[in-house]
Amino acid sequence: MTHELIARYAVAVVFLNVLGASVGLPLPAMPTLITIGASIAVAAGGFSSTALHFMLLLGAAVLGGVIGDLVWFQGGKRYGERTLHTVCKLSLSRDTCVKKTERFFGRWGVRVLVVARFVPGLSLVAVPLCGAMAVKLLSFIVHDCLGVALWSLVGLAVGAVFASQIDVLFQHVAHLGWQAFGVIGVALASYVLYRYCRRILLAKALEKARISASELHALLARHPRPVVFDIRSPERRSLDPFVIPGAVLADERQLQDIVPRYGANRTLVIYCSCPNEISAAWMAKRLRLAGVKLALPLAGGIDAWRLAGFELDPMRTINDAVAGEDVRKLVAQ
């Protein structure tokens, strides 16, 4: 009876669930697809009936996913960085989601959408990033449809293949009744609480080892001046083509030449545009482990510097011009 009930409303459930997940609601889209795939396989009368149901479900998932993604795509196209900051707040992995997504996009361009939904947090940021990077609407829709279809098909297929095992699990859940939902609820709440506490502890740790925009401004007026590193990605620099005066463009993953070039006694300040300055803090920690006496992330990054009213220089000379050219080629696809 349970499988027949699920199969009856499956198309509407899949559409609403995928749509909600695409706009950022905490909905279990993949578990829903697996569950419905199993229910359809058990309740359907034959191969032709199962194939028809799967085609309808696949269409509903693609429609819901693309509609939801178009909301964030247009937001990224219109509001740029503000939209990226908003979607990062919706992610449990917001400390690293933007930076990782920018790297994926820098390598693959809009094609990253084909696999984005298989990587936690990637899809939520990749979609508005495509809008911010001026990806063509038709190209976005084509790649997004492929990505949602592939992701949905995998979920439905897994459910169909393991239909008998999932059916046994359903029977156990039905036998336990509300106790099963209580256990699942506690597990989910514990996971969210763990991620939240981890984020709070990280923020407190960063507060003890950061430099403010006003403190950096005062240091830049002294001699010797601190070395300021801009470790934003080429994609982010193209969206905000300004730097703190005298900043050196760098990549936090390439530290082998920094200490020999600038020495261990020079004050190094790193800024990025990621939540909680996580990339800058990570680079500062690595530099301190490499022997640098004073390496500090800039609290609030370049946004804090701008809000404080301090001067910014336009990026007349781009050290990563090749990377920028690659981005432009990928966007044009």
C-alpha positions, 0 to 999 in steps of 0.5 A: 500500500505504501509503494502504491501511494508513493507511486501515485504522487511521485511526479509531484513529490519529485518536482517539488523536492528537486525544486526546493533543493535547487533554491537552497531549501534543506530537502533530501532530494537524492534520498527522495529519488532513491526511495521513489525509484524503489517504490516505482520498481515494486509497484509497477506492473512491468517493464513498459510501465516502469520505463514510462514512470521513470521518464515522467519522473526524470522530466519532473526532476529536470523541470524542477531543477532547472527552474530552481537553478534559473532563479540563482543564475539570474541572481548571480547575473544581476547581483554578482558577489552578493548572490555568491555570499548569500548562497554560501550562507545556505551551505553547511560547508560555506567556509570552503564552498566558493573557493572550491567552486571557483577552481572547478569553474576555472578549469571546466567552465559551464561544463562543471554543471554536468557533475556539480550535483554529485559534489556537496555544495558545488551546485549551489555555488556553481549556478550563480557563479555561471550567472556572475561570469556571464555564461550564455543562457542557452549554454547554461540551460543545456548543461544544467539539464544534462547535469540534473538529468544525469543526477536524477537518473542515478538516484532513480536507478539506484532505487530500482536496483536495490528495490528489494533491500529498500522494501525491507527497510520500509517494513522495518521503519513501518514496524518501528513507527514514530521511533524510526523517525525520532532516530532519523531526526536526532541523527540529522540534528546532531550532524547539523549541530556538529557542523555549526559548533565546528564553524563557531570554533573556527570563527573564534580561532580566527579572531585571535590571529587576524589583522583589521583593515585599520591596523593594516592601513597603519602598517602600510604607512611604515617602513618596511611595509608588510607584504600583502597577498591577494589570493582571490581566484582569477574569476573573483578578481574579474568580478571585482578588478581592484586590489589593496595598493601594493598587493601581490597576486598569489595562490595559497597552494603555491607557497614554496617560493614565498619564504625564500623570496620575502624572508621569515622576518617580514610581516605578511598579510593575506586577504581573500573574499571567502567566508570567514577568511578561511583561505587566507587563514589557511595560508597564514597558518602554513606560512607560520609553520614554514618559519614566517614569524608574522603571517596574518589574514585580513579580517573581512578581506578586501570587502572590509578594506573597502567598507573602511573607506581606504583606497583601492587600486585598479588591476592594471597589471594582471599576473594571472593573465593566462588564467583570465584568458582561460576563463573568458574562453570557458565562459564563451562556450 
